[in-house]
Amino acid sequence: MKIFVILTMSLAAAFVAGQASNAVGQSGVRAVLQPAKARRPAADFALSDASGATARLADYHGKVILLDFWATWCHGCKEEIPWFSEFQRTYGGKDFAVVGISLDDGGWNVVKPFLASANIPYRIVLGNDSIAQNYGIQSMPDTFLIDRQGRVAAAYTTGVVDKADVEANIRTVLSQP
């Protein structure tokens, strides 16, 4: 019994330590920035934001986009939102935009109250099965860095991103034509 308790406590401590290091973006998912010639086109979409306006990927042509698939129940997603908000504030005036695609089953009934308390400075749209399938979403959070030509430059899948890696890739893609 003591071994089980010690093991459980050790696992809990390791989990907490992992979460703490993730909170500062030091050990999350990293992505290789694809060479421009190897980048595939990002799937277009037409999704509504909270005001009912339609957002399309094509609306952002010429900008670098951080496309974030998230949900209000996803703890990792909520961990990333402050980082993505910081990126929007830092790079938003430099042809950069963060777009969040919520995949909450409850739709706006769940998302709007969350947005009211979260103070997110970037556009949130409501996703659907089609867009999730087009981007191959199987778990969240999943995030895609899209270049000025609408091509996927980097894909962060299967977990919370490494903040520093995302920011480095954003800077690199912003420096490209």
Rosetta blueprint (number, residue, H / E / L):
1 M L
2 K H
3 I H
4 F H
5 V H
6 I H
7 L H
8 T H
9 M H
10 S H
11 L H
12 A H
13 A H
14 A H
15 F H
16 V H
17 A H
18 G H
19 Q H
20 A H
21 S H
22 N H
23 A H
24 V L
25 G L
26 Q L
27 S L
28 G L
29 V E
30 R L
31 A L
32 V L
33 L L
34 Q L
35 P L
36 A H
37 K H
38 A H
39 R L
40 R L
41 P E
42 A L
43 A L
44 D L
45 F L
46 A E
47 L E
48 S E
49 D E
50 A L
51 S L
52 G L
53 A L
54 T E
55 A E
56 R E
57 L H
58 A H
59 D H
60 Y H
61 H L
62 G L
63 K L
64 V E
65 I E
66 L E
67 L E
68 D E
69 F E
70 W E
71 A L
72 T L
73 W L
74 C L
75 H H
76 G H
77 C H
78 K H
79 E H
80 E H
81 I H
82 P H
83 W H
84 F H
85 S H
86 E H
87 F H
88 Q H
89 R H
90 T H
91 Y H
92 G L
93 G L
94 K L
95 D L
96 F E
97 A E
98 V E
99 V E
100 G E
101 I E
102 S E
103 L L
104 D L
105 D L
106 G L
107 G L
108 W H
109 N H
110 V H
111 V H
112 K H
113 P H
114 F H
115 L H
116 A H
117 S H
118 A H
119 N L
120 I L
121 P L
122 Y L
123 R E
124 I E
125 V E
126 L E
127 G L
128 N L
129 D H
130 S H
131 I H
132 A H
133 Q H
134 N H
135 Y L
136 G L
137 I L
138 Q L
139 S L
140 M L
141 P L
142 D E
143 T E
144 F E
145 L E
146 I E
147 D L
148 R L
149 Q L
150 G L
151 R E
152 V E
153 A E
154 A E
155 A E
156 Y E
157 T L
158 T L
159 G L
160 V L
161 V E
162 D L
163 K H
164 A H
165 D H
166 V H
167 E H
168 A H
169 N H
170 I H
171 R H
172 T H
173 V H
174 L H
175 S L
176 Q L
177 P L
